[in-house]
Amino acid sequence: MLENGTKAPDFTLKDKDGKEVSLTDFKGKKVVLYFYPKDNTPGCTRQACAFAGLYSKFKEKNVEVIGISKDSVASHQKFAEKHGLDFVLLSDPDLIAIKAYDVWQEKKLYGKVSMGVVRTTYIINENGYIEKVMPKVKPDTNASEILLEI
């Protein structure tokens, strides 16, 4: 994991509409950058819906929410439409940001070892530095915990 006080690695990825989005586009705003394993899975859906439910409160605080997974642009578009997700979802099939933020790690499930995205959230300040790292977050409480932090 990256550490507090580290310059947040910049990236340019496509959003659910195929438009390129860079972290530097949000300079001057606080950013909640959360990495999740896969669209439309139970935990990831609960986490995304929790962020969507609190998104207006994040906006009131001038905070942008960005979710990143290795799913395709088309998958993100369907996921966002199905669940009414208004915040930014970015597609990272080449693992550019996922590896830069050190969330591509070995995972164990039912004794099977594989590589995958470890659910992690970063709070990045207005100047592009990591303010807080939240590893292995719980999907149901992640959004509300962050709202209390910022």
VOBA-1610 file (N, C-alpha, C; in pm, whole numbers, padded with zeros to 5 digits, always signed):
BEGIN
Met+00084-00120+00000Met+00000+00000+00000Met+00088+00125+00000Leu+00038+00228-00059Leu+00107+00356-00052Leu+00081+00416+00085Glu+00162+00510+00126Glu+00151+00564+00261Glu+00099+00707+00262Asn+00046+00747+00378Asn+00002+00886+00398Asn+00118+00979+00367Gly+00087+01092+00305Gly+00189+01192+00274Gly+00258+01169+00140Thr+00232+01055+00076Thr+00291+01024-00054Thr+00215+01099-00164Lys+00288+01146-00265Lys+00223+01206-00382Lys+00141+01097-00450Ala+00013+01124-00473Ala-00074+01025-00536Ala-00033+01007-00682Pro-00009+00885-00726Pro+00027+00863-00866Pro-00085+00909-00960Asp-00045+00983-01064Asp-00145+01028-01161Asp-00175+00913-01257Phe-00288+00920-01319Phe-00330+00821-01417Phe-00430+00885-01510Thr-00449+00825-01626Thr-00554+00863-01720Thr-00622+00735-01763Leu-00752+00724-01732Leu-00831+00606-01763Leu-00963+00649-01823Lys-01033+00555-01885Lys-01163+00587-01944Lys-01275+00565-01843Asp-01371+00659-01846Asp-01488+00645-01758Asp-01594+00560-01827Lys-01710+00549-01764Lys-01818+00462-01816Lys-01871+00507-01952Asp-01839+00631-01991Asp-01883+00683-02121Asp-01770+00682-02223Gly-01654+00628-02185Gly-01540+00622-02276Gly-01456+00748-02279Lys-01487+00844-02193Lys-01413+00970-02187Lys-01290+00953-02097Glu-01177+01008-02141Glu-01055+00998-02060Glu-01062+01092-01940Val-01026+01037-01825Val-01027+01112-01698Val-00893+01091-01631Ser-00833+01202-01584Ser-00705+01195-01512Ser-00726+01241-01369Leu-00642+01191-01280Leu-00649+01236-01141Leu-00625+01387-01134Thr-00536+01438-01217Thr-00504+01581-01214Thr-00624+01669-01253Asp-00727+01610-01315Asp-00848+01685-01348Asp-00917+01737-01222Phe-00885+01677-01107Phe-00953+01710-00982Phe-00866+01790-00886Lys-00756+01848-00937Lys-00668+01930-00852Lys-00752+02043-00791Gly-00732+02065-00662Gly-00810+02166-00592Gly-00931+02107-00521Lys-00956+01978-00544Lys-01067+01907-00480Lys-01009+01788-00403Lys-01074+01754-00295Lys-01039+01630-00227Lys-01101+01517-00307Val-01032+01403-00315Val-01079+01288-00392Val-01082+01164-00304Val-01193+01093-00309Val-01202+00961-00249Val-01184+00864-00365Leu-01072+00793-00364Leu-01038+00700-00471Leu-01051+00559-00415Tyr-01151+00486-00465Tyr-01167+00351-00411Tyr-01153+00247-00520Phe-01081+00142-00485Phe-01055+00031-00575Phe-01140-00087-00531Tyr-01204-00151-00628Tyr-01290-00265-00595Tyr-01269-00376-00698Pro-01300-00501-00659Pro-01269-00613-00747Pro-01352-00626-00876Lys-01487-00614-00868Lys-01565-00646-00988Lys-01706-00588-00982Asp-01748-00532-01096Asp-01885-00481-01110Asp-01987-00593-01085Asn-02100-00553-01029Asn-02217-00640-01012Asn-02195-00764-00927Thr-02095-00763-00841Thr-02081-00869-00740Thr-02142-00814-00612Pro-02185-00900-00521Pro-02259-00851-00403Pro-02187-00742-00322Gly-02062-00765-00283Gly-01990-00667-00201Gly-01964-00537-00276Cys-01924-00549-00400Cys-01892-00430-00481Cys-02018-00348-00510Thr-02130-00416-00529Thr-02256-00346-00552Thr-02299-00272-00425Arg-02287-00337-00309Arg-02323-00270-00184Arg-02234-00149-00159Gln-02105-00161-00186Gln-02013-00050-00167Gln-02047+00066-00261Ala-02068+00036-00388Ala-02101+00140-00486Ala-02233+00208-00451Cys-02333+00131-00412Cys-02464+00189-00375Cys-02454+00275-00250Ala-02365+00238-00158Ala-02344+00320-00038Ala-02282+00455-00077Phe-02185+00452-00167Phe-02126+00578-00216Phe-02232+00661-00290Ala-02313+00595-00372Ala-02417+00666-00447Ala-02517+00731-00353Gly-02554+00661-00246Gly-02650+00713-00149Gly-02599+00835-00073Leu-02467+00843-00058Leu-02407+00956+00015Leu-02340+01058-00077Tyr-02349+01036-00208Tyr-02275+01119-00303Tyr-02307+01268-00289Ser-02433+01303-00265Ser-02468+01446-00252Ser-02398+01508-00132Lys-02377+01430-00026Lys-02305+01481+00092Lys-02157+01501+00062Phe-02100+01411-00020Phe-01960+01429-00062Phe-01949+01557-00147Lys-02044+01577-00239Lys-02041+01694-00326Lys-02052+01824-00244Glu-02137+01822-00139Glu-02151+01939-00051Glu-02017+01978+00010Lys-01933+01878+00032Lys-01801+01902+00093Lys-01692+01922-00013Asn-01733+01936-00141Asn-01640+01954-00253Asn-01544+01836-00267Val-01598+01716-00248Val-01519+01593-00258Val-01570+01511-00376Glu-01477+01466-00459Glu-01514+01380-00571Glu-01491+01235-00533Val-01581+01147-00575Val-01569+01004-00552Val-01537+00937-00685Ile-01433+00853-00684Ile-01393+00781-00804Ile-01375+00634-00768Gly-01445+00547-00841Gly-01429+00404-00823Gly-01352+00347-00940Ile-01258+00256-00911Ile-01176+00195-01016Ile-01177+00043-01001Ser-01201-00025-01113Ser-01183-00169-01118Ser-01127-00203-01256Lys-01094-00330-01278Lys-01039-00368-01408Lys-01148-00402-01509Asp-01276-00382-01471Asp-01386-00407-01563Asp-01381-00312-01683Ser-01448-00351-01790Ser-01450-00272-01913Ser-01539-00147-01899Val-01524-00057-01993Val-01608+00062-02000Val-01754+00021-02011Ala-01783-00077-02097Ala-01921-00124-02115Ala-01978-00182-01985Ser-01898-00256-01913Ser-01942-00314-01786Ser-01975-00202-01686His-01887-00101-01680His-01912+00013-01590His-02040+00086-01627Gln-02063+00101-01756Gln-02183+00173-01800Gln-02309+00098-01754Lys-02312-00031-01774Lys-02426-00113-01730Lys-02442-00110-01579Phe-02331-00120-01507Phe-02330-00118-01360Phe-02386+00014-01309Ala-02341+00124-01368Ala-02386+00258-01326Ala-02535+00277-01355Glu-02577+00235-01473Glu-02719+00250-01509Glu-02809+00166-01420Lys-02769+00042-01397Lys-02849-00051-01317Lys-02869-00003-01173His-02765+00063-01117His-02769+00100-00975His-02775+00251-00951Gly-02789+00332-01057Gly-02799+00476-01040Gly-02674+00539-00980Leu-02559+00501-01031Leu-02431+00552-00980Leu-02393+00679-01055Asp-02393+00792-00984Asp-02364+00922-01045Asp-02218+00963-01040Phe-02141+00896-00958Phe-02000+00934-00943Phe-01916+00869-01054Val-01789+00903-01059Val-01699+00857-01164Val-01659+00711-01142Leu-01676+00630-01246Leu-01625+00493-01246Leu-01523+00483-01358Leu-01403+00435-01326Leu-01298+00426-01426Leu-01259+00282-01452Ser-01235+00254-01580Ser-01197+00121-01626Ser-01045+00111-01634Asp-00989+00008-01570Asp-00844-00009-01568Asp-00806-00153-01606Pro-00841-00196-01728Pro-00812-00334-01768Pro-00662-00366-01776Asp-00579-00264-01797Asp-00434-00284-01805Asp-00365-00268-01669Leu-00445-00249-01564Leu-00395-00241-01425Leu-00299-00125-01402Ile-00315-00016-01473Ile-00225+00099-01461Ile-00235+00162-01322Ala-00353+00209-01285Ala-00372+00269-01153Ala-00373+00162-01045Ile-00432+00047-01076Ile-00441-00061-00977Ile-00302-00100-00927Lys-00206-00111-01017Lys-00069-00144-00974Lys+00002-00023-00913Ala-00021+00096-00967Ala+00043+00217-00914Ala+00003+00241-00768Tyr-00119+00203-00733Tyr-00168+00222-00596Tyr-00151+00095-00512Asp-00080-00002-00567Asp-00042-00124-00496Asp-00161-00201-00439Val-00268-00212-00518Val-00385-00288-00473Val-00403-00419-00551Trp-00309-00450-00642Trp-00309-00579-00714Trp-00223-00672-00631Gln-00288-00762-00560Gln-00215-00846-00465Gln-00265-00989-00468Glu-00188-01074-00403Glu-00226-01214-00390Glu-00344-01223-00294Lys-00445-01301-00336Lys-00564-01320-00253Lys-00588-01470-00238Lys-00647-01507-00124Lys-00682-01647-00101Lys-00833-01657-00085Leu-00893-01749-00158Leu-01037-01773-00147Leu-01059-01923-00151Tyr-01113-01974-00043Tyr-01138-02119-00031Tyr-01011-02199-00058Gly-00899-02149-00008Gly-00772-02219-00022Gly-00702-02197-00155Lys-00770-02133-00250Lys-00711-02107-00381Lys-00642-01971-00380Val-00521-01967-00430Val-00445-01843-00434Val-00451-01785-00576Ser-00483-01655-00586Ser-00485-01588-00716Ser-00452-01441-00696Met-00426-01373-00806Met-00400-01230-00800Met-00531-01156-00823Gly-00550-01045-00753Gly-00672-00968-00771Gly-00663-00834-00701Val-00769-00755-00716Val-00776-00623-00654Val-00820-00639-00508Val-00741-00583-00419Val-00777-00582-00277Val-00855-00453-00253Arg-00976-00467-00200Arg-01065-00352-00178Arg-00994-00251-00086Thr-00962-00134-00142Thr-00883-00033-00072Thr-00936+00106-00109Thr-00933+00197-00013Thr-00975+00334-00040Thr-00864+00431+00001Tyr-00841+00529-00085Tyr-00745+00636-00058Tyr-00820+00768-00053Ile-00785+00852+00044Ile-00835+00990+00046Ile-00716+01076+00002Ile-00737+01151-00105Ile-00631+01234-00164Ile-00670+01380-00143Asn-00576+01459-00090Asn-00608+01599-00061Asn-00607+01686-00186Glu-00641+01810-00167Glu-00656+01906-00278Glu-00527+01929-00356Asn-00412+01898-00295Asn-00283+01917-00361Asn-00228+01789-00422Gly-00308+01681-00419Gly-00266+01558-00483Gly-00183+01464-00396Tyr-00189+01481-00264Tyr-00115+01394-00174Tyr-00212+01302-00099Ile-00167+01181-00073Ile-00249+01085-00001Ile-00260+01129+00145Glu-00383+01149+00186Glu-00414+01193+00321Glu-00443+01074+00413Lys-00506+00972+00356Lys-00540+00854+00436Lys-00551+00732+00346Val-00501+00619+00398Val-00510+00490+00330Val-00600+00400+00414Met-00698+00340+00349Met-00789+00250+00419Met-00783+00114+00349Pro-00697+00023+00397Pro-00687-00109+00333Pro-00798-00204+00378Lys-00831-00297+00292Lys-00928-00403+00323Lys-01056-00350+00389Val-01115-00250+00326Val-01235-00186+00381Val-01357-00277+00369Lys-01456-00250+00451Lys-01582-00324+00446Lys-01677-00251+00350Pro-01737-00323+00256Pro-01820-00258+00155Pro-01939-00181+00211Asp-01997-00230+00319Asp-02119-00168+00373Asp-02094-00039+00450Thr-01974-00024+00506Thr-01948+00092+00593Thr-01843+00188+00538Asn-01777+00152+00430Asn-01668+00234+00376Asn-01709+00378+00349Ala-01817+00399+00276Ala-01859+00535+00238Ala-01893+00619+00360Ser-01966+00564+00456Ser-02006+00642+00574Ser-01885+00672+00663Glu-01791+00578+00673Glu-01669+00604+00751Glu-01588+00718+00692Ile-01578+00721+00559Ile-01503+00828+00493Ile-01571+00962+00513Leu-01702+00965+00503Leu-01775+01090+00521Leu-01747+01150+00659Leu-01729+01066+00759Leu-01696+01113+00894Leu-01552+01164+00900Glu-01464+01111+00816Glu-01322+01146+00814Glu-01293+01282+00751Ile-01376+01321+00653Ile-01341+01440+00574Ile-01415+01565+00619
//
